[in-house]
C-alpha cells in the first residue's frame, strides 16, 4: 500500500530556515523504501512510503526536541516534543500519561537553580523559547506541579489588589471601580496604577534601598523624592516587553534580602550575546509581605500578557461546557437524605453532621466485617484504627515536617482552602491539618479521642467527632466548622 503525506507542518515550523539545509538532515533517514516527489505549485514536499510499517514520526525528527521535566520528588522524565510546543501542551501530555485529574491547575515551572529563582510558564508560551532563554551554563529545570493560584485573580481580584495599592492612571483621570478592576487591565486604553514601597538591591552591592515604585503600562518606575509621582522625580526601572518576572527562593540567604518576599526582573538575553545568565543580570526587588509581593507580580503579568491571560483562563472552561461530560464543582457537594420516599437536601449543619457520623460508623462496621472474612480479626476495637485507609489519599503526606508542608502549600498556591494532612512531628499519635487562609498558612492538630473503646478524630476538642480522616476531610470540604475556611484544594505530589 502506498501512502502520501504532505509535510506542510515541517515547512510552517521551519519557514525561517533554508530548506536546502533542512533536506540533508532528513535524507539520512531514507531507506530503500523511501522516495521523494516535489509538488511544484505549492512547494510542499510529498513523502511516498511503501513500507508495511509506517512510522510517521520519522517525518518530524527534524523539528523535534527533547526536554526533561521534573516532579516534586526531583525525579525526571525526558519527552520528545515539537519545537513550537506550548506549556499547556506539555501539561496535557503529563496529565494523560499519569492519569491525573485535569482541573486546569497543572503548571509548568521554569526553575533556575543556580540563581535561586522560578516562575510559572504561561499556558500559551513556547517551551523551547523559555528553555533557550535560560542560558547554556545555567542549571535550568522544568517542573510539573499544581498551581491553584495561577488564575485566581480573575475570580477574586480584590484578594490580589489591596485598595491602598491601586489607583487609576493619570491618563484617564478617573476612579477605579474594583468590580471592573481586571477589565481595566485588559483594555489597552486604560490601566490601573499600582504603587507602593519596595526594597531594591543595588547593582554590584550587597545593600538594599527602599523606594516608592509606580507601575504603569509604559513600565516600572521609582520615585527619587518620597512618594512624588511627578515626571521629573520618576526614574525608569524596567519594562516587560523582553523580560520576565521570577519569584526569588531563599531571598535572605542567597541575596541578603530584608524579607523572604522577593521577586526579580530577568531580561531574555540572546544566547549569541552571552553564554549564561548571572545574578548581575537580575533586577532584584523585595516586598514587606506576601500580599504586596503577589499584587506586584500579578499586575505585571496582566500588563505583559493582557487579554492572552484571560484567553488562557477561559479556554479550558469553554471546552468543558462543550463536553457532554458532567463537571463536579465544590458548590454541587451537598448532604442528601435518601431514607424516605422522596430525597431531600439536608440544610441543617447539625443534622448533616449526625448523618455523616452515623454513615461513617455503619461503613466502618461493614468494612471490619468484610476484612474479618479474610483473616483479619475484627472482634476487638484495636483493629479499627489500624486500617489506615487515609494513607492512600492524595491529600495525606505522611511524615512531612511543618517547614516542608508550608513550602509545598506555597508552591501550589497561597489561596483560601489549599490544604494537606500529615503526621504530627511532636506527637506521633496525632495528625495535623495545614491550611491556607488569607495568604497565611495555619496548622490545626487532629486529636484521637477514645470513647468507650471506640476511636474518633476531632479538630475541636471532641465536639465534632469522626471515625476516620477521610470522613473528617469530606465534612470540612462541605462545612467550615471551626476552621477559617472550607477545604477546597488539596496539595498533591505525583511521580512522573
HELIX and SHEET records of a PDB file:
HELIX    1   1 UNK A    8  UNK A   13  1                                   6    
HELIX    2   2 UNK A   19  UNK A   27  1                                   9    
HELIX    3   3 UNK A   56  UNK A   63  5                                   8    
HELIX    4   4 UNK A   87  UNK A   97  1                                  11    
HELIX    5   5 UNK A  127  UNK A  133  1                                   7    
HELIX    6   6 UNK A  152  UNK A  155  1                                   4    
HELIX    7   7 UNK A  157  UNK A  160  1                                   4    
HELIX    8   8 UNK A  163  UNK A  165  5                                   3    
HELIX    9   9 UNK A  178  UNK A  180  5                                   3    
HELIX   10  10 UNK A  181  UNK A  186  1                                   6    
HELIX   11  11 UNK A  231  UNK A  233  5                                   3    
HELIX   12  12 UNK A  251  UNK A  255  1                                   5    
HELIX   13  13 UNK A  279  UNK A  281  5                                   3    
HELIX   14  14 UNK A  290  UNK A  305  1                                  16    
HELIX   15  15 UNK A  307  UNK A  322  1                                  16    
HELIX   16  16 UNK A  330  UNK A  332  5                                   3    
HELIX   17  17 UNK A  349  UNK A  372  1                                  24    
HELIX   18  18 UNK A  381  UNK A  383  5                                   3    
HELIX   19  19 UNK A  385  UNK A  387  5                                   3    
HELIX   20  20 UNK A  389  UNK A  392  5                                   4    
HELIX   21  21 UNK A  402  UNK A  412  1                                  11    
HELIX   22  22 UNK A  469  UNK A  478  1                                  10    
SHEET    1   A 3 UNK A   3  UNK A   6  0                                        
SHEET    2   A 3 UNK A  45  UNK A  49 -1                                        
SHEET    3   A 3 UNK A  34  UNK A  38 -1                                        
SHEET    1   B10 UNK A  76  UNK A  82  0                                        
SHEET    2   B10 UNK A  64  UNK A  70 -1                                        
SHEET    3   B10 UNK A 140  UNK A 146  1                                        
SHEET    4   B10 UNK A 106  UNK A 112 -1                                        
SHEET    5   B10 UNK A 117  UNK A 121 -1                                        
SHEET    6   B10 UNK A 243  UNK A 248 -1                                        
SHEET    7   B10 UNK A 262  UNK A 267 -1                                        
SHEET    8   B10 UNK A 282  UNK A 286 -1                                        
SHEET    9   B10 UNK A 192  UNK A 201 -1                                        
SHEET   10   B10 UNK A 166  UNK A 168 -1                                        
SHEET    1   C12 UNK A  76  UNK A  82  0                                        
SHEET    2   C12 UNK A  64  UNK A  70 -1                                        
SHEET    3   C12 UNK A 140  UNK A 146  1                                        
SHEET    4   C12 UNK A 106  UNK A 112 -1                                        
SHEET    5   C12 UNK A 117  UNK A 121 -1                                        
SHEET    6   C12 UNK A 243  UNK A 248 -1                                        
SHEET    7   C12 UNK A 262  UNK A 267 -1                                        
SHEET    8   C12 UNK A 282  UNK A 286 -1                                        
SHEET    9   C12 UNK A 192  UNK A 201 -1                                        
SHEET   10   C12 UNK A 208  UNK A 216 -1                                        
SHEET   11   C12 UNK A 219  UNK A 223 -1                                        
SHEET   12   C12 UNK A 234  UNK A 238 -1                                        
SHEET    1   D 2 UNK A 336  UNK A 337  0                                        
SHEET    2   D 2 UNK A 344  UNK A 345 -1                                        
SHEET    1   E 5 UNK A 454  UNK A 458  0                                        
SHEET    2   E 5 UNK A 440  UNK A 451 -1                                        
SHEET    3   E 5 UNK A 431  UNK A 437 -1                                        
SHEET    4   E 5 UNK A 418  UNK A 423 -1                                        
SHEET    5   E 5 UNK A 489  UNK A 490  1                                        
END                                                                             
